[in-house]
């Protein structure tokens, strides 16, 4: 059974930083990444990364975020800096299996940027 477990969210002050982690189990994964969904809005891309380290970033976080992964640990990380109130959202880990390209999602983790 494939599972993705996120950690590292919480309340952060504007201008602060955070690091999210997502540990996958039950499969190896090709693309892993992060998406986020604010109340009343669609789920948007934050960043993705391939096993070889090729990254793609969403426009809203480009230049303020770094996605990395540890293939041996089946873990993907997201570091975000210069956080803004508009970064407040539920952040979801996503991972795709190399066979059948099936997507899996974590349960989501809340990030709130507020003073």
BELSULNOR-V979400 format. One record per pair of residues at least 6 apart in sequence whose C-alpha atoms are under 8 Angstrom apart, sorted by the first residue. I is the first residue (numbers start at 1). J is the second residue. D is the distance in whole Angstrom. If there is no record, write none. Layout:
[[I,J,D] [I,J,D]]
//
This chain:
[[1,25,8] [1,26,5] [1,27,8] [2,24,7] [2,25,6] [2,26,4] [2,27,6] [2,104,8] [3,24,6] [3,25,5] [3,26,6] [3,104,8] [3,105,8] [3,106,7] [4,22,6] [4,23,6] [4,24,4] [4,25,7] [4,93,7] [4,94,8] [4,95,8] [4,104,8] [4,105,7] [4,106,5] [4,107,8] [5,22,5] [5,23,5] [5,24,7] [5,93,8] [5,106,6] [5,107,7] [6,20,7] [6,21,6] [6,22,4] [6,23,7] [6,92,8] [6,93,7] [6,106,7] [6,107,7] [6,108,7] [6,109,7] [7,20,6] [7,21,5] [7,22,6] [7,109,7] [8,18,7] [8,19,6] [8,20,5] [8,21,6] [8,109,8] [9,18,7] [9,19,8] [9,20,6] [9,109,6] [9,110,6] [9,111,5] [10,110,6] [10,111,5] [10,112,6] [11,111,6] [11,112,5] [11,113,6] [11,114,7] [12,18,7] [12,83,8] [12,111,8] [12,112,6] [12,113,5] [12,114,6] [12,115,8] [13,83,8] [13,113,5] [13,114,5] [13,115,5] [14,82,7] [14,83,5] [14,84,5] [14,85,6] [14,113,6] [14,114,6] [14,115,6] [15,81,7] [15,82,4] [15,83,5] [15,84,6] [16,81,6] [16,82,6] [16,83,5] [17,79,7] [17,80,5] [17,81,4] [17,82,6] [17,83,6] [18,79,6] [18,80,6] [18,81,7] [19,77,7] [19,78,5] [19,79,4] [19,80,6] [20,77,6] [20,78,5] [20,79,6] [21,75,7] [21,76,6] [21,77,5] [21,78,7] [22,75,5] [22,76,5] [22,77,6] [22,93,6] [23,73,7] [23,74,6] [23,75,4] [23,76,7] [24,74,5] [24,75,6] [24,95,8] [25,74,7] [27,97,7] [28,74,7] [28,97,6] [28,98,7] [29,51,8] [29,74,7] [29,95,6] [29,96,5] [29,97,5] [29,98,6] [30,50,6] [30,51,6] [30,95,7] [30,96,6] [30,97,6] [30,98,5] [31,48,7] [31,49,6] [31,50,5] [31,51,7] [31,95,6] [31,96,5] [31,97,8] [32,48,6] [32,49,6] [32,50,7] [32,76,7] [32,93,8] [32,94,6] [32,95,4] [32,96,6] [33,46,8] [33,47,6] [33,48,4] [33,49,6] [33,67,8] [33,76,7] [33,93,6] [33,94,5] [33,95,6] [34,45,7] [34,46,5] [34,47,5] [34,48,6] [34,78,8] [34,91,7] [34,92,6] [34,93,5] [34,94,6] [35,43,6] [35,44,5] [35,45,5] [35,46,5] [35,47,7] [35,91,6] [35,92,5] [35,93,7] [35,94,7] [36,43,5] [36,44,5] [36,45,7] [36,46,7] [36,89,6] [36,90,5] [36,91,4] [36,92,6] [37,43,4] [37,44,6] [37,89,5] [37,90,5] [37,91,7] [38,88,7] [38,89,4] [38,90,6] [39,89,7] [44,58,8] [45,57,7] [45,58,5] [46,57,6] [46,58,5] [46,60,8] [46,61,7] [47,55,7] [47,56,5] [47,57,4] [47,58,6] [47,67,7] [48,55,6] [48,56,5] [48,57,7] [48,67,7] [49,55,4] [49,56,7] [49,67,7] [49,68,7] [49,69,7] [51,69,8] [51,71,7] [53,68,7] [53,69,8] [55,67,7] [61,80,8] [64,80,6] [64,81,5] [64,82,6] [64,83,8] [65,78,7] [65,79,5] [65,80,4] [65,81,6] [66,78,6] [66,79,5] [66,80,7] [67,76,7] [67,77,6] [67,78,5] [67,79,6] [68,76,6] [68,77,5] [68,78,7] [69,75,6] [69,76,4] [69,77,6] [70,76,6] [83,113,7] [84,113,6] [84,114,8] [85,112,7] [85,113,5] [85,114,6] [86,113,8] [87,111,8] [87,112,7] [87,113,7] [88,110,8] [88,111,5] [88,112,5] [88,113,5] [89,110,6] [89,111,6] [89,112,7] [90,108,6] [90,109,5] [90,110,4] [90,111,6] [91,108,5] [91,109,5] [91,110,6] [91,111,7] [92,105,7] [92,106,6] [92,107,7] [92,108,4] [92,109,7] [93,105,6] [93,106,5] [93,107,8] [93,108,7] [94,103,7] [94,104,6] [94,105,5] [94,106,6] [95,103,6] [95,104,5] [95,105,7] [96,102,5] [96,103,4] [96,104,6] [97,103,7]]
//
